[in-house]
Amino acid sequence: MTDAKVLICGASIGGPALAYWLVRHGFDVTVVERAPGPRPGGQAVDVRGPALDVAERMGVLAEIRAASTGMRGMSMVDADGAEIFRSEEHTLSGGDLASPDVEVLRDDLAAILMRAAGGEVEYLFDDSPAAVEQDEQGVDVVFAGGARRRFDLVVGADGLHSTTRRLVFGPESDFITHLGTYLGVWSAPNFLGLDHWQVFHQTPDGWGGGVLTARDNTELRVYLGFESATPLEYDHRDVAGQKRILAERLRNAGWVIPRLLEHMWDAPDFHFDSMAQIHMDSWSHGRVALLGDAGYCGSPLSGQGTSMAMVGAYVLAGELKAAGGDHRAAFAAYESELRGYVTANQELALTNKRRVEAQQAAEAGDTEAAAALAEGLADFTDVIGSFKPKDY
Ligand SMILES: Cc1cc2nc3c(=O)[nH]c(=O)nc-3n(C[C@H](O)[C@H](O)[C@H](O)COP(=O)(O)OP(=O)(O)OC[C@H]3O[C@@H](n4cnc5c(N)ncnc54)[C@H](O)[C@@H]3O)c2cc1C
């Protein structure tokens, strides 16, 4: 059934990448996105390891490289803004500057992937699945906007708080692990006059955050957060309420954080979420599968969410092609191909904190502490390169 109708929920990274591959394999693709258009915002995300290979096979690697944030380095500053550390070899957001990895703004990458997927994809913006019912032959989807349509397959690429997962697999609380940190992301003017640079400040009472320049130094992308031992209760759709939470938590923060918070109130691209992971025993149920953060979120701490979504899209579409559209065989193969890579990358998020602490101890000259912290940590480069995409 190569002309099978597939509904993809979510048009960020995994959704458009899957749309690209499914169209090329002869499927009929509809993408539904809750936002009224392609969503702006997001920090720099990283395309690494096999995701570079997938981008190359899509013919978009050069475009992604051209859109790279082009960071030259980073500084850490104290509460008065005095530099306490600088590096022109690595950055906190993107890692080793000499590596082949590409760091790119999330919205720029999403736009490149959507353009690549082309005009054959049907997009339904400002809508969302409200009910999903499947039988042996297909899946009936009732949309929040009132339409009812039937598809052969449905793929949820709708992120950490996936509606598809909730409707088909069960409540989010069954699958989510909070990692104890909340992060807000938004844009501000580059009032610090930085040139392809990032600056971070850590508050004494938990997390601070930082800024990095974007769009030829005309913008700052701000990310500020805080730690919370217990998960917060808040409305995921109430943006003003999320801004209030962040402003309250960071009210005593130093450096330019008060000024960054002033810009937050009018920012059109504010995004706030917990650092969390999704762990599921199975990424599919009948004719419905999950992709990217919806099925196996690693959290921004892994630095691998974007690569996992792009690689996942390639494998899922490839296995559907290889199985001639037999979703049972394809979904099983998708999972057995990818499970080890996903697990290793989710573990990276848990060890990355220790990795950063080890690096800071080494920079402070405490080699003993650095060695103790680094002991037993999986090598980052080995993990990100631990998957080789097949040819489909
Ligand atoms: C606005 C935004 C900012 C982000 N900022 C960062 C960041 O700074 N750093 C970082 O590491 N990661 C960030 N992420 C997450 C990062 O994009 C993902 O971890 C990764 O790229 C995997 O992408 P994904 O496509 O699986 O999920 P996501 O990128 O989360 O995309 C999910 C998409 O599904 C849409 N959606 C959600 N619910 C529904 C629904 N019910 N119906 C239809 N569509 C729905 C969302 O609007 C979104 O476009 C951000 C995501 C978004 C959406």
The ligand as a MOL file (V3000), in Angstrom:
LIG
                    3D

  0  0  0     0  0            999 V3000
M  V30 BEGIN CTAB
M  V30 COUNTS 53 58 0 0 0
M  V30 BEGIN ATOM
M  V30 1 C 8.6220 26.1780 20.0930 0
M  V30 2 C 9.6330 25.1100 20.4700 0
M  V30 3 C 10.8540 25.5060 21.0370 0
M  V30 4 C 11.7980 24.5280 21.3940 0
M  V30 5 N 12.9740 24.9450 21.9280 0
M  V30 6 C 13.9480 24.0490 22.1980 0
M  V30 7 C 15.2140 24.4370 22.7140 0
M  V30 8 O 15.4590 25.6140 22.9390 0
M  V30 9 N 16.1600 23.5000 22.9720 0
M  V30 10 C 15.9180 22.1880 22.7270 0
M  V30 11 O 16.8030 21.3430 22.9700 0
M  V30 12 N 14.7310 21.7690 22.2500 0
M  V30 13 C 13.7450 22.6620 21.9800 0
M  V30 14 N 12.5310 22.2350 21.5010 0
M  V30 15 C 12.3310 20.7890 21.3490 0
M  V30 16 C 13.0330 20.2510 20.1060 0
M  V30 17 O 12.5200 20.8570 18.9570 0
M  V30 18 C 12.7990 18.7480 20.1020 0
M  V30 19 O 13.3820 18.1760 21.2460 0
M  V30 20 C 13.3930 17.9820 18.9470 0
M  V30 21 O 13.7400 18.7670 17.8670 0
M  V30 22 C 12.4480 16.8430 18.5110 0
M  V30 23 O 11.4280 17.4080 17.7530 0
M  V30 24 P 9.9720 16.8320 17.6140 0
M  V30 25 O 9.5390 17.2190 16.2300 0
M  V30 26 O 9.9100 15.4220 18.0290 0
M  V30 27 O 9.1050 17.6260 18.7150 0
M  V30 28 P 8.8510 19.1770 18.9320 0
M  V30 29 O 9.9420 20.0000 18.3750 0
M  V30 30 O 8.4850 19.3930 20.3390 0
M  V30 31 O 7.5610 19.4800 18.0120 0
M  V30 32 C 6.2610 19.0680 18.2920 0
M  V30 33 C 5.3150 19.8080 17.3640 0
M  V30 34 O 4.0110 19.2910 17.5450 0
M  V30 35 C 3.1020 20.3540 17.6730 0
M  V30 36 N 1.9580 19.8830 18.4550 0
M  V30 37 C 1.8960 19.6930 19.7900 0
M  V30 38 N 0.6930 19.2270 20.1380 0
M  V30 39 C -0.0250 19.1280 18.9910 0
M  V30 40 C -1.3360 18.7000 18.7070 0
M  V30 41 N -2.1700 18.3090 19.6750 0
M  V30 42 N -1.7550 18.7040 17.4140 0
M  V30 43 C -0.9210 19.1190 16.4290 0
M  V30 44 N 0.3320 19.5410 16.6410 0
M  V30 45 C 0.7760 19.5400 17.9190 0
M  V30 46 C 3.8990 21.4450 18.3400 0
M  V30 47 O 3.3240 22.7270 18.1450 0
M  V30 48 C 5.2310 21.3070 17.6460 0
M  V30 49 O 5.2830 22.0100 16.4400 0
M  V30 50 C 11.5340 23.1590 21.1630 0
M  V30 51 C 10.3070 22.7740 20.5960 0
M  V30 52 C 9.3660 23.7170 20.2440 0
M  V30 53 C 8.0560 23.2820 19.6320 0
M  V30 END ATOM
M  V30 BEGIN BOND
M  V30 1 1 1 2
M  V30 2 1 2 3
M  V30 3 2 2 52
M  V30 4 2 3 4
M  V30 5 1 4 5
M  V30 6 1 4 50
M  V30 7 2 5 6
M  V30 8 1 6 7
M  V30 9 1 6 13
M  V30 10 2 7 8
M  V30 11 1 7 9
M  V30 12 1 9 10
M  V30 13 2 10 11
M  V30 14 1 10 12
M  V30 15 2 12 13
M  V30 16 1 13 14
M  V30 17 1 14 15
M  V30 18 1 14 50
M  V30 19 1 15 16
M  V30 20 1 16 17
M  V30 21 1 16 18
M  V30 22 1 18 19
M  V30 23 1 18 20
M  V30 24 1 20 21
M  V30 25 1 20 22
M  V30 26 1 22 23
M  V30 27 1 23 24
M  V30 28 2 24 25
M  V30 29 1 24 26
M  V30 30 1 24 27
M  V30 31 1 27 28
M  V30 32 2 28 29
M  V30 33 1 28 30
M  V30 34 1 28 31
M  V30 35 1 31 32
M  V30 36 1 32 33
M  V30 37 1 33 34
M  V30 38 1 33 48
M  V30 39 1 34 35
M  V30 40 1 35 36
M  V30 41 1 35 46
M  V30 42 1 36 37
M  V30 43 1 36 45
M  V30 44 2 37 38
M  V30 45 1 38 39
M  V30 46 1 39 40
M  V30 47 2 39 45
M  V30 48 1 40 41
M  V30 49 2 40 42
M  V30 50 1 42 43
M  V30 51 2 43 44
M  V30 52 1 44 45
M  V30 53 1 46 47
M  V30 54 1 46 48
M  V30 55 1 48 49
M  V30 56 2 50 51
M  V30 57 1 51 52
M  V30 58 1 52 53
M  V30 END BOND
M  V30 END CTAB
M  END
